[in-house]
Amino acid sequence: MTTWLRGALWLVWLTMAAALWHMGALRTGAALAAGLLSTLLLVWPSTASRRRRSSLQYVEMGKDPVGQL
Protein backbone atom coordinates (compact mmCIF):
# COMPACT_ATOMS: atom_id res chain seq x y z
CA MET A 1 0.00 0.00 0.00
CA THR A 2 1.44 3.37 -0.91
CA THR A 3 2.33 5.96 1.68
CA TRP A 4 -0.25 8.52 0.56
CA LEU A 5 -3.01 5.91 0.61
CA ARG A 6 -2.06 4.86 4.13
CA GLY A 7 -2.14 8.53 5.16
CA ALA A 8 -5.55 9.05 3.55
CA LEU A 9 -6.98 5.98 5.27
CA TRP A 10 -5.51 7.16 8.56
CA LEU A 11 -7.21 10.55 8.19
CA VAL A 12 -10.54 8.88 7.35
CA TRP A 13 -10.17 6.61 10.41
CA LEU A 14 -9.45 9.56 12.71
CA THR A 15 -12.30 11.59 11.23
CA MET A 16 -14.79 8.79 11.73
CA ALA A 17 -13.60 8.15 15.29
CA ALA A 18 -13.94 11.86 16.07
CA ALA A 19 -17.41 11.98 14.49
CA LEU A 20 -18.58 8.94 16.46
CA TRP A 21 -17.18 10.48 19.65
CA HIS A 22 -18.89 13.78 18.91
CA MET A 23 -22.23 12.02 18.32
CA GLY A 24 -21.86 10.12 21.58
CA ALA A 25 -21.49 6.66 20.08
CA LEU A 26 -17.93 6.34 21.46
CA ARG A 27 -16.72 7.25 24.89
CA THR A 28 -13.54 9.24 25.36
CA GLY A 29 -11.40 6.20 26.19
CA ALA A 30 -12.59 4.26 23.16
CA ALA A 31 -12.00 7.24 20.86
CA LEU A 32 -8.48 7.72 22.22
CA ALA A 33 -7.78 4.00 21.88
CA ALA A 34 -8.96 4.08 18.26
CA GLY A 35 -6.67 7.03 17.57
CA LEU A 36 -3.71 5.30 19.21
CA LEU A 37 -4.34 2.07 17.32
CA SER A 38 -4.60 3.90 14.01
CA THR A 39 -1.36 5.77 14.70
CA LEU A 40 0.44 2.51 15.47
CA LEU A 41 -0.86 0.97 12.25
CA LEU A 42 0.20 4.05 10.29
CA VAL A 43 3.81 3.87 11.43
CA TRP A 44 4.07 0.05 11.14
CA PRO A 45 7.14 -0.54 8.90
CA SER A 46 6.12 -3.87 7.35
CA THR A 47 5.34 -2.55 3.86
CA ALA A 48 8.73 -0.92 3.33
CA SER A 49 10.66 -4.20 3.47
CA ARG A 50 8.10 -5.93 1.27
CA ARG A 51 8.41 -3.16 -1.33
CA ARG A 52 12.19 -3.48 -1.44
CA ARG A 53 12.07 -7.23 -2.08
CA SER A 54 9.63 -6.92 -4.95
CA SER A 55 11.36 -4.05 -6.75
CA LEU A 56 12.61 -4.58 -10.26
CA GLN A 57 16.22 -5.62 -10.57
CA TYR A 58 18.07 -5.36 -13.83
CA VAL A 59 20.82 -7.85 -14.68
CA GLU A 60 23.45 -6.96 -17.25
CA MET A 61 24.03 -9.92 -19.54
CA GLY A 62 27.06 -10.68 -21.69
CA LYS A 63 29.79 -9.04 -19.65
CA ASP A 64 32.90 -10.82 -18.43
CA PRO A 65 33.31 -11.19 -14.67
CA VAL A 66 35.50 -8.51 -13.10
CA GLY A 67 39.01 -9.64 -12.20
CA GLN A 68 39.31 -12.60 -14.60
CA LEU A 69 41.19 -12.59 -17.89
Protein Blocks (a to p, Z undefined) as FASTA:
>chain_A
ZZklmmmmmmmmmmmmmmmmmnopacfklmmmmmmmmmmmmmpcklmmmmmmmpccddde
hiacehiZZ
